[in-house]
Amino acid sequence: MKMSRRYLEVTFRNGRPFAAYLYLPRLAGDRATRTVQIGPGMMADFASDGRCIGVELLDPATVTAEALNVALRSHLTDLIRTDELRPLAA
């Protein structure tokens, strides 16, 4: 499945964000072939051609848009807006 837009999926436990995954645009058939820590509590998945296709947020309650953008700057052209992480504050 081709995915042209990014979205954030948040898993809650006892009413608090437990884990989150930021899905990034990907092509049909893309699979993570390499996972790299890109910052404190952030693991990025890369497709075989080197494109970043997602980021796992291991401690989502502590992640800020600024920290995520610093980590992603060399992998993405479109940076994260603060409002895109709003579900983490739920």
N, CA, C and O atoms as CSV, one atom per row, in Angstrom:
chain,resi,resn,atom,element,x,y,z
A,1,MET,N,N,0.831,-1.173,0.000
A,1,MET,CA,C,0.000,0.000,0.000
A,1,MET,C,C,0.883,1.246,0.000
A,1,MET,O,O,1.778,1.379,0.835
A,2,LYS,N,N,0.633,2.141,-0.922
A,2,LYS,CA,C,1.339,3.413,-0.971
A,2,LYS,C,C,0.689,4.349,0.047
A,2,LYS,O,O,-0.535,4.418,0.157
A,3,MET,N,N,1.524,5.057,0.779
A,3,MET,CA,C,1.013,6.010,1.757
A,3,MET,C,C,1.666,7.349,1.463
A,3,MET,O,O,2.884,7.486,1.571
A,4,SER,N,N,0.860,8.338,1.091
A,4,SER,CA,C,1.421,9.611,0.666
A,4,SER,C,C,1.493,10.648,1.785
A,4,SER,O,O,2.161,11.670,1.635
A,5,ARG,N,N,0.817,10.397,2.896
A,5,ARG,CA,C,0.828,11.352,4.008
A,5,ARG,C,C,1.342,10.676,5.260
A,5,ARG,O,O,1.208,9.464,5.423
A,6,ARG,N,N,1.921,11.452,6.130
A,6,ARG,CA,C,2.380,10.886,7.391
A,6,ARG,C,C,1.259,10.949,8.415
A,6,ARG,O,O,0.360,11.786,8.329
A,7,TYR,N,N,1.330,10.044,9.388
A,7,TYR,CA,C,0.377,10.102,10.490
A,7,TYR,C,C,0.995,9.482,11.723
A,7,TYR,O,O,1.926,8.681,11.636
A,8,LEU,N,N,0.467,9.861,12.868
A,8,LEU,CA,C,0.972,9.418,14.152
A,8,LEU,C,C,-0.016,8.434,14.760
A,8,LEU,O,O,-1.207,8.725,14.871
A,9,GLU,N,N,0.485,7.272,15.152
A,9,GLU,CA,C,-0.326,6.272,15.831
A,9,GLU,C,C,0.177,6.178,17.271
A,9,GLU,O,O,1.364,5.951,17.510
A,10,VAL,N,N,-0.736,6.354,18.225
A,10,VAL,CA,C,-0.357,6.360,19.637
A,10,VAL,C,C,-1.051,5.204,20.346
A,10,VAL,O,O,-2.249,4.979,20.171
A,11,THR,N,N,-0.280,4.474,21.151
A,11,THR,CA,C,-0.820,3.407,21.988
A,11,THR,C,C,-0.868,3.925,23.421
A,11,THR,O,O,0.126,4.424,23.949
A,12,PHE,N,N,-2.040,3.798,24.041
A,12,PHE,CA,C,-2.216,4.274,25.415
A,12,PHE,C,C,-2.304,3.093,26.371
A,12,PHE,O,O,-2.827,2.034,26.025
A,13,ARG,N,N,-1.791,3.289,27.566
A,13,ARG,CA,C,-1.926,2.316,28.648
A,13,ARG,C,C,-2.290,3.109,29.896
A,13,ARG,O,O,-1.599,4.059,30.263
A,14,ASN,N,N,-3.375,2.711,30.540
A,14,ASN,CA,C,-3.865,3.419,31.727
A,14,ASN,C,C,-4.060,4.910,31.457
A,14,ASN,O,O,-3.782,5.746,32.317
A,15,GLY,N,N,-4.538,5.233,30.257
A,15,GLY,CA,C,-4.854,6.607,29.913
A,15,GLY,C,C,-3.673,7.488,29.550
A,15,GLY,O,O,-3.839,8.689,29.339
A,16,ARG,N,N,-2.471,6.903,29.473
A,16,ARG,CA,C,-1.280,7.699,29.132
A,16,ARG,C,C,-0.601,7.121,27.891
A,16,ARG,O,O,-0.660,5.915,27.651
A,17,PRO,N,N,0.047,7.989,27.100
A,17,PRO,CA,C,0.759,7.478,25.921
A,17,PRO,C,C,1.865,6.521,26.349
A,17,PRO,O,O,2.734,6.876,27.147
A,18,PHE,N,N,1.824,5.320,25.815
A,18,PHE,CA,C,2.803,4.287,26.162
A,18,PHE,C,C,3.858,4.146,25.063
A,18,PHE,O,O,5.042,3.961,25.345
A,19,ALA,N,N,3.420,4.235,23.830
A,19,ALA,CA,C,4.307,4.133,22.668
A,19,ALA,C,C,3.647,4.874,21.516
A,19,ALA,O,O,2.433,5.080,21.509
A,20,ALA,N,N,4.449,5.267,20.553
A,20,ALA,CA,C,3.901,5.948,19.378
A,20,ALA,C,C,4.771,5.625,18.172
A,20,ALA,O,O,5.965,5.352,18.299
A,21,TYR,N,N,4.148,5.664,17.005
A,21,TYR,CA,C,4.866,5.429,15.761
A,21,TYR,C,C,4.432,6.486,14.762
A,21,TYR,O,O,3.241,6.655,14.497
A,22,LEU,N,N,5.402,7.193,14.213
A,22,LEU,CA,C,5.148,8.197,13.198
A,22,LEU,C,C,5.371,7.541,11.837
A,22,LEU,O,O,6.507,7.285,11.437
A,23,TYR,N,N,4.273,7.274,11.133
A,23,TYR,CA,C,4.351,6.688,9.797
A,23,TYR,C,C,4.665,7.799,8.807
A,23,TYR,O,O,4.001,8.836,8.799
A,24,LEU,N,N,5.668,7.585,7.980
A,24,LEU,CA,C,6.067,8.557,6.975
A,24,LEU,C,C,5.672,8.053,5.601
A,24,LEU,O,O,5.447,6.855,5.428
A,25,PRO,N,N,5.580,8.952,4.606
A,25,PRO,CA,C,5.201,8.499,3.265
A,25,PRO,C,C,6.062,7.325,2.808
A,25,PRO,O,O,7.276,7.301,3.009
A,26,ARG,N,N,5.394,6.356,2.189
A,26,ARG,CA,C,6.105,5.160,1.725
A,26,ARG,C,C,5.471,4.648,0.447
A,26,ARG,O,O,4.338,4.985,0.105
A,27,LEU,N,N,6.233,3.830,-0.243
A,27,LEU,CA,C,5.783,3.227,-1.495
A,27,LEU,C,C,5.182,1.860,-1.212
A,27,LEU,O,O,5.465,1.248,-0.182
A,28,ALA,N,N,4.361,1.392,-2.121
A,28,ALA,CA,C,3.795,0.055,-1.981
A,28,ALA,C,C,4.933,-0.957,-1.844
A,28,ALA,O,O,5.886,-0.938,-2.623
A,29,GLY,N,N,4.828,-1.820,-0.870
A,29,GLY,CA,C,5.835,-2.857,-0.672
A,29,GLY,C,C,7.019,-2.450,0.191
A,29,GLY,O,O,7.871,-3.286,0.492
A,30,ASP,N,N,7.093,-1.191,0.597
A,30,ASP,CA,C,8.196,-0.772,1.461
A,30,ASP,C,C,8.173,-1.540,2.777
A,30,ASP,O,O,7.122,-1.717,3.393
A,31,ARG,N,N,9.325,-1.981,3.183
A,31,ARG,CA,C,9.523,-2.646,4.465
A,31,ARG,C,C,10.764,-2.063,5.100
A,31,ARG,O,O,11.683,-1.633,4.402
A,32,ALA,N,N,10.798,-2.045,6.426
A,32,ALA,CA,C,11.987,-1.580,7.126
A,32,ALA,C,C,13.083,-2.635,6.983
A,32,ALA,O,O,12.892,-3.801,7.328
A,33,THR,N,N,14.222,-2.205,6.472
A,33,THR,CA,C,15.361,-3.117,6.345
A,33,THR,C,C,16.474,-2.735,7.307
A,33,THR,O,O,17.442,-3.477,7.475
A,34,ARG,N,N,16.334,-1.577,7.937
A,34,ARG,CA,C,17.352,-1.110,8.885
A,34,ARG,C,C,16.669,-0.193,9.888
A,34,ARG,O,O,15.839,0.637,9.521
A,35,THR,N,N,17.025,-0.350,11.153
A,35,THR,CA,C,16.501,0.499,12.217
A,35,THR,C,C,17.679,1.114,12.951
A,35,THR,O,O,18.628,0.422,13.320
A,36,VAL,N,N,17.609,2.442,13.160
A,36,VAL,CA,C,18.717,3.177,13.748
A,36,VAL,C,C,18.184,4.116,14.834
A,36,VAL,O,O,17.151,4.760,14.652
A,37,GLN,N,N,18.888,4.187,15.952
A,37,GLN,CA,C,18.523,5.169,16.967
A,37,GLN,C,C,18.932,6.540,16.448
A,37,GLN,O,O,20.089,6.761,16.092
A,38,ILE,N,N,17.963,7.463,16.407
A,38,ILE,CA,C,18.247,8.798,15.860
A,38,ILE,C,C,18.199,9.882,16.930
A,38,ILE,O,O,18.447,11.054,16.649
A,39,GLY,N,N,17.886,9.491,18.127
A,39,GLY,CA,C,17.838,10.435,19.236
A,39,GLY,C,C,17.379,9.707,20.475
A,39,GLY,O,O,17.003,8.538,20.399
A,40,PRO,N,N,17.403,10.372,21.615
A,40,PRO,CA,C,16.945,9.725,22.847
A,40,PRO,C,C,15.500,9.245,22.712
A,40,PRO,O,O,14.591,10.049,22.509
A,41,GLY,N,N,15.294,7.947,22.825
A,41,GLY,CA,C,13.954,7.384,22.754
A,41,GLY,C,C,13.332,7.384,21.380
A,41,GLY,O,O,12.114,7.255,21.261
A,42,MET,N,N,14.143,7.529,20.317
A,42,MET,CA,C,13.620,7.567,18.951
A,42,MET,C,C,14.393,6.600,18.061
A,42,MET,O,O,15.615,6.686,17.941
A,43,MET,N,N,13.658,5.678,17.440
A,43,MET,CA,C,14.242,4.702,16.526
A,43,MET,C,C,13.619,4.909,15.151
A,43,MET,O,O,12.396,4.906,15.015
A,44,ALA,N,N,14.460,5.088,14.129
A,44,ALA,CA,C,13.969,5.319,12.769
A,44,ALA,C,C,14.094,4.053,11.945
A,44,ALA,O,O,15.100,3.348,12.013
A,45,ASP,N,N,13.054,3.773,11.161
A,45,ASP,CA,C,13.054,2.651,10.224
A,45,ASP,C,C,13.343,3.180,8.830
A,45,ASP,O,O,12.802,4.203,8.411
A,46,PHE,N,N,14.213,2.458,8.114
A,46,PHE,CA,C,14.605,2.851,6.765
A,46,PHE,C,C,14.288,1.744,5.771
A,46,PHE,O,O,14.462,0.561,6.065
A,47,ALA,N,N,13.821,2.140,4.591
A,47,ALA,CA,C,13.587,1.196,3.488
A,47,ALA,C,C,14.938,0.814,2.885
A,47,ALA,O,O,15.964,1.411,3.209
A,48,SER,N,N,14.925,-0.168,2.022
A,48,SER,CA,C,16.167,-0.664,1.424
A,48,SER,C,C,16.912,0.394,0.627
A,48,SER,O,O,18.130,0.300,0.472
A,49,ASP,N,N,16.201,1.408,0.114
A,49,ASP,CA,C,16.865,2.465,-0.655
A,49,ASP,C,C,17.316,3.637,0.221
A,49,ASP,O,O,17.788,4.649,-0.298
A,50,GLY,N,N,17.174,3.507,1.549
A,50,GLY,CA,C,17.668,4.523,2.468
A,50,GLY,C,C,16.664,5.564,2.913
A,50,GLY,O,O,16.983,6.414,3.745
A,51,ARG,N,N,15.444,5.512,2.370
A,51,ARG,CA,C,14.416,6.470,2.790
A,51,ARG,C,C,13.922,6.132,4.193
A,51,ARG,O,O,13.706,4.965,4.521
A,52,CYS,N,N,13.744,7.164,5.016
A,52,CYS,CA,C,13.158,6.986,6.344
A,52,CYS,C,C,11.653,6.799,6.146
A,52,CYS,O,O,10.997,7.655,5.553
A,53,ILE,N,N,11.102,5.681,6.639
A,53,ILE,CA,C,9.681,5.391,6.440
A,53,ILE,C,C,8.882,5.413,7.737
A,53,ILE,O,O,7.662,5.254,7.715
A,54,GLY,N,N,9.557,5.607,8.861
A,54,GLY,CA,C,8.827,5.687,10.118
A,54,GLY,C,C,9.755,5.891,11.299
A,54,GLY,O,O,10.951,5.609,11.233
A,55,VAL,N,N,9.168,6.391,12.389
A,55,VAL,CA,C,9.937,6.629,13.601
A,55,VAL,C,C,9.138,6.125,14.797
A,55,VAL,O,O,7.992,6.521,15.008
A,56,GLU,N,N,9.757,5.253,15.568
A,56,GLU,CA,C,9.140,4.776,16.800
A,56,GLU,C,C,9.567,5.699,17.936
A,56,GLU,O,O,10.750,5.988,18.111
A,57,LEU,N,N,8.578,6.155,18.706
A,57,LEU,CA,C,8.830,7.009,19.856
A,57,LEU,C,C,8.655,6.138,21.094
A,57,LEU,O,O,7.533,5.800,21.472
A,58,LEU,N,N,9.766,5.779,21.720
A,58,LEU,CA,C,9.743,4.822,22.818
A,58,LEU,C,C,9.187,5.408,24.109
A,58,LEU,O,O,8.624,4.675,24.922
A,59,ASP,N,N,9.331,6.696,24.311
A,59,ASP,CA,C,8.789,7.381,25.480
A,59,ASP,C,C,8.075,8.628,24.981
A,59,ASP,O,O,8.576,9.742,25.135
A,60,PRO,N,N,6.899,8.435,24.379
A,60,PRO,CA,C,6.255,9.535,23.661
A,60,PRO,C,C,5.911,10.748,24.518
A,60,PRO,O,O,5.812,11.857,23.994
A,61,ALA,N,N,5.729,10.564,25.800
A,61,ALA,CA,C,5.365,11.694,26.649
A,61,ALA,C,C,6.492,12.714,26.759
A,61,ALA,O,O,6.247,13.865,27.123
A,62,THR,N,N,7.715,12.316,26.454
A,62,THR,CA,C,8.851,13.222,26.593
A,62,THR,C,C,9.331,13.804,25.268
A,62,THR,O,O,10.245,14.629,25.255
A,63,VAL,N,N,8.735,13.390,24.161
A,63,VAL,CA,C,9.185,13.841,22.840
A,63,VAL,C,C,8.571,15.191,22.496
A,63,VAL,O,O,7.369,15.401,22.661
A,64,THR,N,N,9.402,16.091,22.021
A,64,THR,CA,C,8.926,17.390,21.540
A,64,THR,C,C,9.131,17.459,20.030
A,64,THR,O,O,9.944,16.724,19.469
A,65,ALA,N,N,8.396,18.335,19.391
A,65,ALA,CA,C,8.567,18.531,17.947
A,65,ALA,C,C,9.987,18.989,17.647
A,65,ALA,O,O,10.576,18.575,16.648
A,66,GLU,N,N,10.535,19.834,18.500
A,66,GLU,CA,C,11.890,20.340,18.274
A,66,GLU,C,C,12.906,19.200,18.300
A,66,GLU,O,O,13.771,19.123,17.427
A,67,ALA,N,N,12.810,18.318,19.288
A,67,ALA,CA,C,13.756,17.197,19.391
A,67,ALA,C,C,13.602,16.243,18.209
A,67,ALA,O,O,14.591,15.755,17.664
A,68,LEU,N,N,12.368,15.984,17.820
A,68,LEU,CA,C,12.134,15.089,16.683
A,68,LEU,C,C,12.676,15.709,15.401
A,68,LEU,O,O,13.264,15.006,14.580
A,69,ASN,N,N,12.489,17.002,15.219
A,69,ASN,CA,C,13.001,17.663,14.013
A,69,ASN,C,C,14.520,17.668,13.960
A,69,ASN,O,O,15.100,17.519,12.884
A,70,VAL,N,N,15.166,17.837,15.092
A,70,VAL,CA,C,16.627,17.766,15.122
A,70,VAL,C,C,17.076,16.386,14.658
A,70,VAL,O,O,18.006,16.264,13.861
A,71,ALA,N,N,16.415,15.349,15.157
A,71,ALA,CA,C,16.790,13.980,14.803
A,71,ALA,C,C,16.495,13.661,13.343
A,71,ALA,O,O,17.236,12.905,12.714
A,72,LEU,N,N,15.434,14.222,12.803
A,72,LEU,CA,C,15.002,13.894,11.438
A,72,LEU,C,C,15.570,14.807,10.362
A,72,LEU,O,O,15.471,14.499,9.174
A,73,ARG,N,N,16.149,15.897,10.750
A,73,ARG,CA,C,16.568,16.924,9.784
A,73,ARG,C,C,17.325,16.344,8.580
A,73,ARG,O,O,17.081,16.766,7.450
A,74,SER,N,N,18.209,15.417,8.793
A,74,SER,CA,C,18.996,14.884,7.677
A,74,SER,C,C,18.249,13.799,6.891
A,74,SER,O,O,18.767,13.304,5.890
A,75,HIS,N,N,17.043,13.423,7.329
A,75,HIS,CA,C,16.312,12.342,6.659
A,75,HIS,C,C,15.035,12.796,5.968
A,75,HIS,O,O,14.504,12.072,5.125
A,76,LEU,N,N,14.534,13.970,6.302
A,76,LEU,CA,C,13.258,14.434,5.759
A,76,LEU,C,C,13.372,15.858,5.240
A,76,LEU,O,O,14.226,16.627,5.681
A,77,THR,N,N,12.512,16.196,4.308
A,77,THR,CA,C,12.433,17.585,3.873
A,77,THR,C,C,11.310,18.306,4.615
A,77,THR,O,O,11.443,19.486,4.941
A,78,ASP,N,N,10.211,17.613,4.882
A,78,ASP,CA,C,9.096,18.199,5.624
A,78,ASP,C,C,9.256,17.869,7.099
A,78,ASP,O,O,9.216,16.702,7.489
A,79,LEU,N,N,9.435,18.887,7.908
A,79,LEU,CA,C,9.617,18.678,9.328
A,79,LEU,C,C,8.266,18.593,10.032
A,79,LEU,O,O,7.236,18.948,9.459
A,80,ILE,N,N,8.275,18.126,11.262
A,80,ILE,CA,C,7.076,17.926,12.059
A,80,ILE,C,C,6.609,19.268,12.631
A,80,ILE,O,O,7.413,20.073,13.100
A,81,ARG,N,N,5.315,19.483,12.581
A,81,ARG,CA,C,4.740,20.655,13.229
A,81,ARG,C,C,4.316,20.254,14.647
A,81,ARG,O,O,3.949,19.104,14.887
A,82,THR,N,N,4.367,21.182,15.555
A,82,THR,CA,C,3.997,20.911,16.944
A,82,THR,C,C,2.601,20.314,17.048
A,82,THR,O,O,2.379,19.412,17.856
A,83,ASP,N,N,1.657,20.797,16.250
A,83,ASP,CA,C,0.277,20.296,16.336
A,83,ASP,C,C,0.157,18.831,15.923
A,83,ASP,O,O,-0.802,18.165,16.314
A,84,GLU,N,N,1.099,18.318,15.148
A,84,GLU,CA,C,1.044,16.910,14.750
A,84,GLU,C,C,1.337,15.980,15.921
A,84,GLU,O,O,0.967,14.806,15.880
A,85,LEU,N,N,1.988,16.480,16.955
A,85,LEU,CA,C,2.278,15.666,18.128
A,85,LEU,C,C,1.244,15.884,19.241
A,85,LEU,O,O,1.388,15.332,20.332
A,86,ARG,N,N,0.229,16.664,18.980
A,86,ARG,CA,C,-0.795,16.958,19.978
A,86,ARG,C,C,-1.417,15.698,20.594
A,86,ARG,O,O,-1.707,15.712,21.791
A,87,PRO,N,N,-1.637,14.612,19.845
A,87,PRO,CA,C,-2.208,13.409,20.470
A,87,PRO,C,C,-1.379,12.858,21.640
A,87,PRO,O,O,-1.909,12.146,22.493
A,88,LEU,N,N,-0.112,13.176,21.681
A,88,LEU,CA,C,0.727,12.691,22.779
A,88,LEU,C,C,0.367,13.352,24.102
A,88,LEU,O,O,0.653,12.806,25.168
A,89,ALA,N,N,-0.252,14.508,24.041
A,89,ALA,CA,C,-0.609,15.239,25.254
A,89,ALA,C,C,-1.996,14.844,25.764
A,89,ALA,O,O,-2.443,15.356,26.790
A,90,ALA,N,N,-2.665,13.959,25.073
A,90,ALA,CA,C,-4.027,13.562,25.467
A,90,ALA,C,C,-4.051,12.885,26.820
A,90,ALA,O,O,-5.116,12.491,27.295
